[in-house]
Amino acid sequence: MTASSSFYDRVRADLADIDAQGLTKPERVIASRQGPVIRVGGRDVLNFCANNYLGLAGDERVTQAGIRAQEQWGAGTASVRFICGTLEIHKELERSIADYLGFEDSILFAAAFDANGGIFEPLFGEEDAIVSDSLNHASIIDGVRLCKAKRYRFATSDMDDLEAKLREARAAGPRNIVIATDGAFSMDGYIAKLNEIRVLADRYDALIMVDDCHATGFLGPQGRGSYAHHGVEVDFVTGTFGKALGGAMGGFICARSEVVSLLKQRARPYLFSNALAPAVCGSSLEAIRIAGGEEGDALRTQLFANAARYRAAMSEAGFTLQPGEHPIIPVMLGDAKLAQDMAARLLELGVYVIGFSFPVVPRGQARIRTQMSAAHTFEQIDRTVAAFTTAGRELGVI
C-alpha cells in the first residue's frame, strides 16, 4: 500500500465514522434568494435557520446597491489593498460602519473569521494575557491561538469564574489584559453580560473585545450591538456584513484610530487577503443605511415580536428551548441522529432547518437552531410551530 492510498483510506474511514454517528452535515442547494421562503429541492419551504435577522439579504434595495457598486468599481481590486490600492468605496464602508457603531475607525476583512483571526496577534504578545469565554466562536479561539499572549478561559457567562481568572492573570504581572467574548453566542442565543464584564474590566484594568456578529444591526438602540444593549463601552468590536447587515460576507474591526492603523500594518488576514468585493461594499452600505434609521427600528420591533411569539408557542407545545431573548432560539434534542432525523422530517413538512451536533456544539447537546427574521409573518411562524409539533410527536420528542 502506498502512502497516498493509506491517506485516502483514512479519509474514507473518517467520513464513514462521521456518518455512523449521525454527524454528517448535509449540503442542501437553494434555488432562490435568501428570505423567509426559499426554494429547496424543487419546492418552496419556510426558512427558519438563516442569520437574516432584518430580512435584508434578499431586499431589492440592497441587491441593487451591490449591482451599482460592481458596475462602477468592477469585480474587485485583483489583490490586497496595500499593493493594488484601496477603492473609495472601501473607505466609505469603513467610515460608515465606524460611525454607525460609535467608534473612531474600522478596518475591513474578507470574512468575519479573518477579523477575529487577525485582531489578537498584532496587538498582544508574550507580556500580555487574554481571558476568553469558554463558548467563544471558533474564530476567536483560532485567533487567540495565533497570539503568544498567556491564555485563560472562564466558564461561559460565569462572572465569578471570570473574576477568578482576571485575578490570576493580574497576579502574573501582564502588560495588558483583554477579555474576549461573543456579544451573543451563536449556538445558544445567550447575550453576554457585558454590563457585569465592564465592572470587572474596570476593577482589573482590562480591555474588552466583543465579537458582535450575532448582534450588530438588531441588538440595542439603533441596532448598534450587545454593548449598546447594555449601555457600556468596549475597546474592540468585530462583526460581519454577512448576517443582519446585508447577508453577503466580509468582516470588520471597530476600534480607536491608532489601533486600526496598527492593524492595517500588521494584521496578516488584512495584508494577505484580497480587498472586499465592491458589490459586497455597496450592499453593506445600503443595509447600514436601512438598519440605522426609522425603518431599522420597525424591523427590530417586528423581529423581537416574532421571536416572542415563536418562543411562547414552542414552549407551550412542550419543546425544550434555550432561555433568552435573542432571535436565535435553539430547540434542544440531545441526540445527534435525532436532530438530523427531525430536520429531515421538517423539510418534508415544508420547513427548512438544520440539525446542529458535534463538533459545532458539545456532544450530547445536539439541537435544531431556529432563527427568527423580521421578514417572517406571524402566519409563517404558526405554520412552523405546527410542523415542529407534528414532527416532534412522530419522533417522540414531545
KEKE-3310 file (N, C-alpha, C; in steps of 0.2 Angstrom, whole numbers, plus 5000, padded with zeros to 4 digits):
npx = (5004:5003:5009:5000:4988:4985:4982:4970:4962:4961:4954:4942:4937:4936:4926:4915:4914:4910:4897:4891:4889:4879:4883:4885:4884:4873:4873:4862:4855:4850:4838:4835:4833:4839:4828:4812:4805:4811:4818:4820:4825:4816:4804:4795:4799:4797:4809:4819:4832:4842:4854:4848:4843:4836:4830:4836:4844:4839:4833:4827:4833:4845:4851:4851:4860:4872:4874:4875:4887:4896:4895:4901:4914:4919:4923:4933:4948:4959:4969:4978:4975:4986:4994:4988:4980:4967:4950:4938:4926:4929:4934:4923:4914:4921:4921:4907:4903:4910:4905:4892:4892:4898:4912:4930:4936:4938:4942:4942:4939:4940:4932:4922:4928:4941:4943:4942:4953:4963:4965:4971:4985:4993:4991:4994:5006:5019:5020:5007:4990:4976:4959:4947:4930:4923:4914:4916:4916:4923:4932:4937:4944:4954:4960:4966:4974:4984:4991:5004:5001:4998:4985:4969:4954:4937:4922:4907:4899:4900:4902:4909:4919:4925:4930:4939:4949:4953:4959:4969:4976:4980:4989:5000:5007:5005:5007:4996:4979:4966:4949:4940:4925:4910:4897:4884:4880:4882:4877:4868:4861:4863:4865:4880:4885:4888:4887:4891:4903:4910:4911:4920:4931:4935:4938:4950:4958:4957:4955:4942:4936:4924:4915:4903:4895:4882:4874:4876:4866:4854:4853:4851:4850:4846:4851:4865:4872:4878:4885:4879:4866:4868:4872:4886:4903:4916:4932:4936:4927:4922:4914:4902:4896:4889:4877:4865:4867:4865:4869:4879:4895:4911:4920:4924:4933:4931:4937:4948:4957:4971:4973:4967:4975:4987:4983:4981:4994:4999:4990:4988:4978:4972:4983:4986:4975:4963:4955:4939:4925:4918:4904:4899:4903:4894:4881:4882:4883:4871:4863:4867:4862:4848:4847:4851:4841:4824:4816:4824:4822:4808:4809:4817:4808:4798:4806:4809:4796:4792:4801:4797:4783:4786:4794:4785:4775:4781:4786:4774:4770:4778:4792:4809:4818:4832:4834:4831:4832:4835:4834:4840:4835:4837:4831:4832:4838:4847:4852:4862:4859:4845:4842:4846:4837:4825:4826:4826:4813:4806:4809:4802:4790:4789:4797:4812:4826:4841:4850:4861:4876:4890:4905:4901:4893:4894:4896:4881:4873:4865:4855:4841:4844:4834:4830:4824:4817:4815:4807:4799:4782:4768:4759:4768:4776:4767:4764:4776:4778:4767:4772:4784:4778:4771:4781:4789:4780:4779:4792:4794:4798:4791)
npy = (4994:5011:5027:5037:5030:5025:5036:5041:5030:5032:5044:5041:5032:5040:5048:5039:5035:5047:5048:5037:5040:5049:5062:5068:5082:5088:5096:5107:5113:5129:5137:5150:5167:5172:5172:5173:5163:5150:5141:5124:5109:5109:5114:5127:5132:5135:5146:5144:5145:5155:5168:5180:5192:5205:5203:5208:5202:5197:5209:5221:5234:5233:5223:5230:5240:5234:5229:5241:5246:5236:5239:5251:5250:5238:5220:5218:5222:5214:5211:5213:5227:5235:5234:5234:5245:5255:5256:5269:5266:5257:5264:5272:5263:5258:5270:5272:5260:5262:5275:5271:5262:5269:5271:5277:5272:5260:5243:5233:5216:5201:5191:5188:5179:5181:5193:5191:5182:5190:5200:5198:5194:5205:5215:5210:5202:5191:5197:5199:5196:5185:5183:5172:5168:5152:5147:5154:5159:5149:5156:5166:5158:5152:5164:5168:5157:5160:5170:5175:5178:5175:5163:5162:5154:5156:5150:5150:5165:5166:5176:5175:5166:5172:5183:5177:5172:5184:5189:5180:5181:5195:5194:5188:5198:5205:5215:5220:5216:5207:5205:5193:5190:5183:5193:5189:5173:5161:5148:5146:5158:5166:5182:5191:5196:5210:5221:5217:5212:5224:5230:5222:5222:5236:5235:5227:5233:5230:5227:5226:5215:5212:5200:5204:5198:5191:5201:5214:5227:5223:5222:5232:5250:5258:5246:5244:5235:5222:5229:5241:5237:5234:5247:5250:5254:5247:5241:5235:5230:5216:5211:5207:5208:5199:5194:5202:5214:5214:5202:5196:5194:5196:5205:5215:5226:5237:5251:5262:5275:5273:5260:5254:5259:5252:5239:5239:5239:5227:5216:5200:5193:5204:5210:5200:5195:5197:5213:5217:5213:5225:5225:5218:5228:5239:5234:5232:5245:5250:5242:5246:5259:5257:5249:5258:5268:5274:5264:5253:5253:5249:5236:5229:5229:5221:5209:5205:5204:5193:5183:5182:5177:5165:5158:5157:5149:5137:5133:5131:5120:5110:5109:5109:5123:5134:5146:5164:5180:5183:5182:5170:5154:5140:5123:5111:5094:5084:5071:5067:5060:5061:5074:5076:5068:5074:5087:5083:5077:5089:5096:5089:5092:5105:5115:5123:5119:5116:5102:5103:5097:5089:5093:5106:5109:5105:5087:5077:5088:5091:5099:5109:5123:5137:5152:5168:5180:5197:5197:5187:5182:5182:5171:5162:5159:5152:5141:5135:5131:5122:5112:5108:5103:5092:5084:5082:5075:5063:5058:5056:5067:5076)
npz = (5000:4996:5002:4998:4995:5008:5015:5008:5011:5025:5026:5020:5030:5040:5036:5035:5048:5054:5048:5053:5066:5065:5062:5050:5040:5030:5013:5007:4992:4988:4977:4975:4980:4997:5010:5019:5014:5004:4990:4989:4983:4973:4977:4987:5003:5021:5029:5042:5048:5045:5046:5044:5050:5049:5038:5026:5017:5004:5000:4988:4987:4993:4985:4973:4976:4977:4964:4957:4963:4959:4945:4944:4951:4946:4947:4957:4966:4962:4970:4986:4997:5001:4990:4978:4980:4988:4986:4984:4989:4998:5009:5011:5017:5028:5035:5037:5044:5056:5061:5062:5073:5083:5084:5082:5071:5058:5051:5036:5032:5023:5028:5042:5051:5048:5053:5067:5068:5065:5075:5087:5087:5081:5091:5104:5115:5121:5134:5138:5142:5138:5142:5140:5135:5137:5128:5116:5099:5086:5078:5086:5095:5087:5083:5095:5097:5088:5094:5105:5118:5136:5140:5147:5152:5155:5163:5153:5153:5167:5180:5192:5190:5179:5186:5195:5186:5180:5192:5194:5182:5183:5194:5189:5183:5170:5155:5148:5149:5141:5139:5131:5122:5114:5109:5107:5109:5097:5095:5106:5108:5119:5127:5130:5147:5147:5154:5167:5164:5161:5173:5180:5171:5173:5186:5186:5177:5163:5145:5133:5121:5109:5100:5089:5079:5079:5084:5079:5071:5076:5090:5104:5105:5090:5084:5087:5094:5106:5116:5116:5119:5133:5137:5138:5136:5125:5120:5108:5094:5084:5069:5056:5039:5034:5040:5048:5042:5028:5023:5015:5014:5023:5035:5049:5060:5073:5082:5091:5082:5082:5085:5074:5064:5067:5065:5051:5047:5052:5053:5048:5040:5034:5027:5018:5011:4998:4994:5000:4990:4978:4976:4988:4997:4992:4994:5008:5013:5010:5018:5030:5030:5030:5042:5052:5053:5054:5048:5051:5065:5065:5059:5069:5079:5074:5073:5086:5091:5083:5088:5101:5100:5093:5103:5114:5109:5105:5117:5124:5116:5121:5119:5123:5125:5123:5136:5135:5126:5113:5095:5090:5093:5100:5098:5109:5108:5111:5106:5092:5080:5081:5080:5066:5060:5063:5057:5044:5043:5045:5034:5025:5029:5025:5031:5032:5041:5051:5059:5072:5078:5087:5079:5081:5091:5109:5113:5115:5116:5105:5093:5085:5078:5078:5069:5070:5059:5054:5043:5043:5044:5056:5053:5046:5056:5065:5056:5056:5069:5070:5061:5068:5079:5074:5069:5081:5089:5081:5082:5095:5103:5109)
capx = (5000:5007:5007:4994:4982:4984:4979:4964:4958:4959:4949:4935:4936:4934:4919:4911:4913:4905:4891:4888:4887:4874:4886:4886:4881:4871:4873:4856:4856:4845:4837:4831:4836:4838:4822:4808:4803:4816:4816:4824:4823:4811:4798:4796:4799:4799:4816:4820:4838:4846:4856:4845:4839:4832:4827:4839:4848:4836:4830:4829:4837:4852:4853:4853:4866:4878:4874:4878:4894:4900:4896:4906:4921:4921:4923:4937:4955:4963:4975:4977:4974:4992:4998:4984:4976:4961:4945:4935:4920:4931:4935:4916:4911:4925:4918:4900:4902:4913:4900:4886:4893:4901:4920:4934:4938:4937:4946:4938:4942:4936:4927:4922:4933:4948:4943:4944:4959:4968:4965:4975:4992:4996:4990:4996:5012:5020:5019:5000:4985:4969:4954:4942:4924:4924:4910:4918:4916:4929:4937:4941:4948:4959:4964:4970:4980:4989:4994:5008:4999:4996:4978:4965:4947:4932:4916:4903:4894:4901:4906:4913:4925:4929:4934:4945:4954:4956:4964:4975:4980:4983:4994:5006:5010:5005:5007:4989:4974:4960:4943:4937:4919:4905:4892:4879:4883:4878:4873:4863:4857:4864:4868:4885:4884:4894:4887:4895:4910:4913:4913:4926:4936:4937:4942:4956:4961:4957:4952:4936:4935:4917:4913:4896:4892:4875:4871:4876:4861:4847:4853:4852:4847:4848:4855:4872:4875:4877:4887:4874:4861:4869:4874:4893:4908:4921:4938:4936:4921:4922:4907:4901:4891:4886:4871:4859:4869:4865:4869:4884:4901:4915:4920:4927:4935:4930:4942:4951:4960:4978:4973:4966:4981:4992:4981:4982:5001:5002:4986:4990:4972:4971:4988:4987:4969:4961:4951:4932:4922:4914:4897:4898:4903:4888:4876:4883:4882:4863:4860:4868:4858:4842:4847:4852:4836:4817:4814:4828:4818:4802:4812:4819:4802:4795:4810:4808:4789:4792:4804:4792:4778:4788:4796:4779:4771:4785:4786:4768:4769:4782:4799:4814:4821:4837:4831:4834:4828:4838:4831:4842:4831:4838:4827:4836:4836:4852:4855:4864:4854:4838:4842:4846:4831:4820:4827:4824:4806:4803:4809:4796:4784:4789:4801:4820:4830:4847:4852:4867:4879:4897:4909:4898:4891:4896:4892:4875:4869:4863:4849:4840:4845:4830:4832:4819:4819:4810:4803:4794:4775:4765:4756:4773:4778:4762:4764:4782:4777:4763:4776:4788:4773:4769:4787:4790:4776:4781:4799:4794:4802:4786)
capy = (5000:5017:5032:5041:5026:5024:5043:5041:5025:5035:5050:5037:5029:5046:5050:5033:5036:5053:5046:5032:5044:5054:5069:5071:5089:5088:5102:5107:5118:5134:5139:5156:5172:5171:5175:5169:5157:5148:5136:5119:5103:5110:5117:5132:5130:5141:5146:5146:5144:5159:5174:5186:5195:5210:5202:5212:5198:5197:5215:5223:5239:5230:5220:5235:5244:5230:5229:5248:5246:5232:5242:5257:5248:5231:5214:5219:5225:5209:5209:5216:5234:5239:5233:5237:5251:5255:5259:5274:5263:5253:5270:5274:5257:5259:5276:5271:5256:5265:5280:5268:5258:5273:5271:5281:5270:5252:5240:5228:5210:5197:5187:5190:5174:5184:5199:5188:5178:5195:5205:5197:5194:5211:5219:5207:5197:5187:5200:5201:5190:5185:5180:5171:5164:5145:5146:5159:5156:5145:5161:5169:5153:5152:5170:5168:5153:5163:5175:5172:5180:5170:5162:5160:5153:5156:5147:5155:5170:5165:5181:5173:5162:5177:5187:5172:5171:5190:5190:5175:5184:5201:5192:5186:5205:5206:5222:5221:5210:5209:5200:5192:5187:5184:5198:5185:5166:5159:5141:5146:5164:5170:5188:5191:5200:5215:5226:5215:5212:5230:5232:5218:5225:5242:5233:5223:5236:5225:5229:5221:5213:5208:5198:5205:5195:5190:5207:5221:5228:5222:5222:5238:5256:5258:5240:5245:5229:5220:5233:5246:5234:5235:5253:5251:5255:5242:5243:5232:5226:5213:5210:5205:5211:5193:5192:5207:5220:5213:5194:5194:5192:5202:5207:5222:5228:5244:5252:5268:5276:5271:5253:5252:5260:5247:5233:5239:5237:5220:5210:5196:5192:5210:5211:5195:5193:5202:5218:5216:5215:5231:5223:5217:5235:5243:5231:5233:5252:5251:5239:5250:5265:5255:5247:5264:5273:5273:5258:5248:5252:5245:5229:5227:5228:5215:5204:5203:5201:5186:5179:5181:5173:5158:5155:5155:5144:5131:5131:5128:5114:5105:5108:5112:5128:5138:5153:5170:5185:5183:5179:5163:5150:5133:5118:5106:5087:5080:5066:5070:5057:5063:5081:5076:5065:5079:5092:5080:5077:5095:5098:5086:5096:5112:5119:5122:5120:5111:5100:5105:5092:5089:5097:5113:5110:5099:5081:5076:5094:5092:5104:5112:5131:5140:5159:5172:5186:5202:5196:5182:5184:5178:5165:5158:5156:5147:5135:5132:5128:5116:5107:5105:5099:5085:5080:5081:5069:5057:5056:5055:5072:5079)
capz = (5000:4995:5007:4996:4996:5015:5017:5006:5015:5032:5024:5019:5036:5045:5034:5037:5056:5055:5046:5058:5072:5063:5062:5043:5039:5023:5010:5003:4987:4987:4971:4976:4985:5004:5013:5024:5010:4999:4985:4990:4981:4968:4980:4991:5010:5025:5031:5049:5050:5042:5050:5040:5056:5047:5031:5021:5012:4998:4999:4982:4988:4995:4979:4968:4978:4976:4957:4956:4965:4954:4939:4945:4953:4944:4952:4963:4965:4960:4975:4993:4997:5001:4984:4972:4981:4991:4982:4988:4992:5005:5014:5013:5021:5034:5039:5038:5050:5062:5063:5065:5079:5088:5085:5078:5064:5057:5046:5033:5031:5018:5031:5050:5053:5047:5058:5074:5067:5064:5079:5093:5086:5081:5097:5111:5114:5127:5140:5139:5144:5135:5146:5135:5137:5135:5122:5111:5092:5084:5075:5092:5098:5082:5083:5101:5097:5084:5098:5110:5125:5140:5139:5152:5150:5160:5161:5149:5156:5174:5182:5197:5186:5176:5191:5197:5180:5180:5197:5192:5176:5185:5198:5185:5181:5162:5152:5147:5149:5137:5140:5124:5122:5110:5111:5108:5107:5091:5096:5112:5109:5125:5126:5135:5152:5146:5160:5173:5162:5161:5180:5181:5167:5176:5193:5185:5172:5157:5139:5132:5114:5108:5093:5088:5073:5080:5087:5075:5067:5079:5097:5107:5102:5083:5082:5087:5096:5113:5121:5116:5123:5140:5138:5141:5131:5125:5116:5101:5091:5077:5066:5049:5034:5032:5044:5048:5038:5020:5022:5010:5018:5025:5042:5051:5067:5075:5087:5091:5076:5082:5084:5067:5060:5068:5062:5044:5046:5054:5053:5042:5036:5030:5022:5013:5008:4993:4997:5000:4983:4978:4976:4995:5000:4990:4998:5015:5014:5009:5023:5036:5030:5032:5049:5057:5053:5057:5046:5056:5072:5064:5058:5075:5083:5071:5074:5093:5091:5080:5092:5107:5098:5092:5109:5118:5106:5105:5124:5125:5113:5125:5117:5127:5122:5127:5138:5132:5122:5107:5090:5090:5098:5099:5101:5112:5107:5114:5101:5085:5075:5082:5077:5059:5058:5064:5052:5038:5043:5045:5027:5021:5031:5022:5035:5031:5047:5051:5065:5074:5083:5087:5084:5081:5098:5113:5112:5119:5116:5098:5093:5079:5080:5074:5070:5068:5054:5053:5037:5044:5046:5061:5050:5044:5062:5067:5052:5058:5076:5069:5058:5073:5084:5070:5069:5087:5091:5077:5084:5102:5106:5114)
cpx = (5004:5004:5000:4988:4980:4980:4972:4959:4956:4954:4942:4933:4933:4927:4914:4909:4909:4898:4887:4886:4882:4876:4887:4881:4879:4871:4867:4857:4849:4844:4833:4835:4835:4832:4818:4805:4809:4814:4822:4821:4817:4804:4800:4795:4800:4806:4817:4827:4844:4848:4853:4840:4834:4829:4830:4843:4845:4832:4832:4834:4844:4855:4855:4859:4872:4879:4877:4885:4898:4901:4901:4913:4923:4921:4927:4944:4960:4969:4973:4977:4981:4996:4994:4980:4969:4955:4941:4929:4922:4931:4928:4913:4915:4922:4911:4899:4905:4908:4894:4887:4897:4908:4923:4935:4937:4941:4942:4942:4937:4931:4928:4927:4940:4949:4945:4951:4965:4969:4970:4982:4996:4996:4993:5001:5013:5019:5012:4996:4979:4965:4948:4936:4925:4920:4911:4918:4923:4934:4940:4946:4955:4963:4968:4975:4986:4994:4998:5006:4997:4988:4975:4958:4942:4925:4911:4898:4895:4905:4911:4920:4929:4933:4940:4950:4957:4961:4970:4980:4984:4989:5001:5009:5010:5005:5000:4985:4968:4955:4940:4930:4914:4900:4885:4881:4879:4874:4868:4859:4857:4867:4873:4883:4889:4893:4891:4902:4914:4915:4920:4932:4939:4941:4949:4960:4962:4953:4946:4936:4928:4916:4905:4892:4885:4872:4871:4870:4854:4847:4854:4849:4851:4852:4862:4876:4874:4879:4882:4868:4861:4871:4881:4897:4913:4926:4938:4930:4923:4915:4908:4896:4887:4880:4866:4861:4870:4866:4874:4890:4905:4915:4924:4929:4934:4934:4944:4956:4967:4978:4972:4972:4987:4990:4982:4990:5003:4997:4986:4984:4971:4977:4989:4981:4966:4956:4943:4929:4918:4907:4895:4898:4897:4882:4876:4881:4874:4860:4861:4864:4851:4842:4847:4846:4829:4815:4818:4824:4812:4804:4814:4813:4798:4799:4809:4801:4788:4795:4800:4786:4780:4790:4790:4776:4775:4786:4780:4767:4773:4789:4803:4818:4827:4834:4834:4829:4830:4834:4834:4838:4832:4833:4831:4834:4841:4856:4856:4860:4847:4837:4842:4840:4825:4820:4825:4817:4803:4804:4804:4790:4784:4793:4809:4823:4836:4848:4859:4870:4886:4900:4907:4896:4893:4892:4887:4871:4867:4856:4847:4840:4840:4831:4826:4822:4813:4805:4798:4787:4773:4762:4762:4776:4774:4763:4770:4781:4772:4767:4781:4784:4772:4776:4790:4787:4778:4788:4800:4798:4797:4780)
cpy = (5006:5022:5035:5036:5025:5031:5043:5036:5028:5041:5046:5034:5035:5048:5045:5034:5042:5052:5041:5035:5049:5061:5072:5077:5089:5095:5103:5113:5122:5136:5146:5161:5170:5175:5171:5163:5156:5142:5130:5113:5103:5112:5122:5130:5136:5140:5149:5145:5149:5165:5180:5189:5200:5209:5205:5208:5198:5204:5218:5229:5237:5227:5225:5239:5240:5230:5236:5249:5242:5236:5248:5255:5241:5226:5215:5222:5220:5208:5212:5223:5238:5238:5236:5243:5250:5259:5264:5271:5259:5258:5272:5269:5258:5265:5275:5266:5258:5270:5276:5265:5263:5273:5276:5279:5262:5250:5234:5222:5206:5193:5189:5185:5177:5190:5196:5184:5184:5200:5204:5198:5200:5216:5216:5202:5193:5190:5202:5195:5191:5181:5179:5167:5157:5144:5151:5155:5154:5150:5164:5164:5152:5158:5170:5163:5155:5168:5172:5174:5174:5169:5159:5159:5153:5153:5152:5158:5169:5170:5180:5170:5167:5181:5183:5172:5178:5191:5186:5179:5191:5199:5190:5192:5206:5214:5224:5215:5212:5203:5199:5188:5188:5189:5194:5178:5163:5152:5141:5152:5168:5176:5189:5197:5206:5220:5224:5214:5218:5232:5228:5220:5231:5240:5230:5227:5232:5229:5224:5221:5210:5207:5199:5203:5194:5195:5213:5221:5227:5222:5229:5244:5257:5252:5240:5240:5227:5225:5239:5244:5235:5242:5254:5252:5249:5244:5241:5229:5223:5211:5208:5209:5205:5190:5198:5212:5217:5206:5192:5191:5198:5203:5213:5222:5235:5245:5260:5269:5273:5263:5251:5253:5254:5240:5233:5238:5230:5214:5206:5194:5198:5211:5206:5192:5199:5207:5215:5218:5221:5230:5222:5224:5239:5240:5232:5240:5253:5248:5243:5256:5263:5253:5253:5269:5271:5266:5252:5247:5248:5237:5226:5225:5222:5209:5201:5201:5194:5181:5177:5176:5166:5155:5153:5149:5137:5129:5128:5121:5108:5105:5111:5117:5131:5144:5159:5175:5186:5180:5172:5159:5143:5128:5112:5099:5082:5075:5068:5067:5060:5070:5081:5073:5070:5084:5089:5079:5084:5098:5095:5089:5103:5117:5118:5124:5115:5109:5101:5100:5093:5089:5104:5114:5104:5093:5080:5083:5096:5096:5106:5120:5134:5148:5163:5178:5191:5201:5191:5185:5179:5171:5160:5155:5151:5141:5131:5128:5122:5111:5104:5101:5092:5081:5078:5075:5062:5054:5055:5061:5075:5074)
cpz = (5000:5001:5005:4997:5003:5017:5015:5010:5022:5031:5024:5025:5041:5042:5036:5044:5057:5053:5051:5064:5071:5063:5055:5042:5031:5020:5005:4998:4987:4980:4971:4980:4992:5006:5017:5020:5004:4995:4986:4987:4976:4971:4985:4999:5015:5028:5038:5052:5047:5047:5047:5045:5053:5041:5025:5015:5005:4996:4992:4982:4989:4989:4974:4969:4977:4968:4955:4957:4961:4947:4939:4946:4950:4949:4958:4961:4962:4964:4982:4992:4997:4995:4978:4973:4985:4987:4987:4992:4998:5010:5016:5018:5028:5039:5041:5044:5056:5065:5066:5072:5084:5089:5081:5071:5064:5051:5043:5032:5026:5021:5039:5053:5053:5052:5065:5073:5067:5070:5085:5092:5085:5087:5104:5110:5121:5134:5142:5141:5141:5140:5142:5137:5134:5129:5116:5104:5090:5081:5081:5095:5093:5082:5090:5101:5092:5088:5103:5118:5129:5140:5145:5149:5156:5158:5158:5154:5164:5177:5188:5194:5183:5180:5194:5192:5180:5186:5196:5187:5179:5190:5195:5182:5173:5161:5151:5147:5145:5138:5133:5125:5116:5113:5112:5105:5102:5091:5101:5112:5115:5124:5132:5140:5152:5151:5166:5171:5162:5168:5182:5177:5170:5183:5192:5179:5166:5151:5138:5124:5114:5101:5093:5082:5073:5084:5083:5071:5070:5086:5099:5103:5095:5080:5083:5091:5103:5118:5122:5120:5130:5142:5141:5135:5131:5120:5109:5099:5085:5075:5059:5045:5031:5035:5043:5043:5030:5019:5017:5013:5020:5032:5043:5059:5068:5081:5087:5085:5076:5082:5077:5062:5061:5065:5054:5042:5047:5054:5047:5038:5031:5025:5017:5010:5003:4997:4996:4993:4983:4979:4984:4998:4998:4994:5005:5017:5014:5016:5030:5036:5032:5040:5054:5057:5056:5055:5050:5062:5071:5063:5064:5080:5081:5073:5081:5094:5089:5085:5099:5105:5097:5098:5113:5115:5106:5113:5126:5122:5117:5123:5122:5123:5127:5129:5135:5129:5115:5101:5088:5095:5097:5102:5103:5111:5110:5109:5094:5080:5075:5079:5069:5056:5058:5059:5046:5037:5042:5038:5023:5023:5029:5026:5034:5038:5047:5058:5066:5079:5083:5081:5084:5088:5102:5112:5117:5120:5109:5098:5086:5081:5075:5075:5066:5063:5055:5047:5037:5046:5052:5059:5048:5051:5065:5063:5054:5065:5075:5066:5064:5078:5080:5071:5076:5090:5087:5080:5091:5106:5111:5115)
residu = (MET:THR:ALA:SER:SER:SER:PHE:TYR:ASP:ARG:VAL:ARG:ALA:ASP:LEU:ALA:ASP:ILE:ASP:ALA:GLN:GLY:LEU:THR:LYS:PRO:GLU:ARG:VAL:ILE:ALA:SER:ARG:GLN:GLY:PRO:VAL:ILE:ARG:VAL:GLY:GLY:ARG:ASP:VAL:LEU:ASN:PHE:CYS:ALA:ASN:ASN:TYR:LEU:GLY:LEU:ALA:GLY:ASP:GLU:ARG:VAL:THR:GLN:ALA:GLY:ILE:ARG:ALA:GLN:GLU:GLN:TRP:GLY:ALA:GLY:THR:ALA:SER:VAL:ARG:PHE:ILE:CYS:GLY:THR:LEU:GLU:ILE:HIS:LYS:GLU:LEU:GLU:ARG:SER:ILE:ALA:ASP:TYR:LEU:GLY:PHE:GLU:ASP:SER:ILE:LEU:PHE:ALA:ALA:ALA:PHE:ASP:ALA:ASN:GLY:GLY:ILE:PHE:GLU:PRO:LEU:PHE:GLY:GLU:GLU:ASP:ALA:ILE:VAL:SER:ASP:SER:LEU:ASN:HIS:ALA:SER:ILE:ILE:ASP:GLY:VAL:ARG:LEU:CYS:LYS:ALA:LYS:ARG:TYR:ARG:PHE:ALA:THR:SER:ASP:MET:ASP:ASP:LEU:GLU:ALA:LYS:LEU:ARG:GLU:ALA:ARG:ALA:ALA:GLY:PRO:ARG:ASN:ILE:VAL:ILE:ALA:THR:ASP:GLY:ALA:PHE:SER:MET:ASP:GLY:TYR:ILE:ALA:LYS:LEU:ASN:GLU:ILE:ARG:VAL:LEU:ALA:ASP:ARG:TYR:ASP:ALA:LEU:ILE:MET:VAL:ASP:ASP:CYS:HIS:ALA:THR:GLY:PHE:LEU:GLY:PRO:GLN:GLY:ARG:GLY:SER:TYR:ALA:HIS:HIS:GLY:VAL:GLU:VAL:ASP:PHE:VAL:THR:GLY:THR:PHE:GLY:LYS:ALA:LEU:GLY:GLY:ALA:MET:GLY:GLY:PHE:ILE:CYS:ALA:ARG:SER:GLU:VAL:VAL:SER:LEU:LEU:LYS:GLN:ARG:ALA:ARG:PRO:TYR:LEU:PHE:SER:ASN:ALA:LEU:ALA:PRO:ALA:VAL:CYS:GLY:SER:SER:LEU:GLU:ALA:ILE:ARG:ILE:ALA:GLY:GLY:GLU:GLU:GLY:ASP:ALA:LEU:ARG:THR:GLN:LEU:PHE:ALA:ASN:ALA:ALA:ARG:TYR:ARG:ALA:ALA:MET:SER:GLU:ALA:GLY:PHE:THR:LEU:GLN:PRO:GLY:GLU:HIS:PRO:ILE:ILE:PRO:VAL:MET:LEU:GLY:ASP:ALA:LYS:LEU:ALA:GLN:ASP:MET:ALA:ALA:ARG:LEU:LEU:GLU:LEU:GLY:VAL:TYR:VAL:ILE:GLY:PHE:SER:PHE:PRO:VAL:VAL:PRO:ARG:GLY:GLN:ALA:ARG:ILE:ARG:THR:GLN:MET:SER:ALA:ALA:HIS:THR:PHE:GLU:GLN:ILE:ASP:ARG:THR:VAL:ALA:ALA:PHE:THR:THR:ALA:GLY:ARG:GLU:LEU:GLY:VAL:ILE)
# end
